[in-house]
């Protein structure tokens, strides 16, 4: 368990798994506002968002046909 100065333990953060949903735009509007307030005070969550912020752009470069093929291959697992 990692703690940061001040005794904050990121493992106890109820928002620690919201980063991907936030970056992908999957949070409801009220949840998005709530998470954005949290980001203002939480360096760990800001860092997590920063690490994956480019993923939507990368996903957007995949051609539609390639996406369909990838989805079909994944469904066959």
GIVEN-V881534 format. One record per helix or strand of 2 or more residues. SS is the DSSP state (~ for helix, > for strand). FROM is the first residue (numbers start at 1). TO is the last residue. If there is no record, write none. Layout:
SS:FROM:TO / SS:FROM:TO
This chain:
>:3:4 / >:8:9 / ~:10:12 / ~:19:23 / ~:29:39 / ~:43:52 / ~:55:59 / ~:64:75
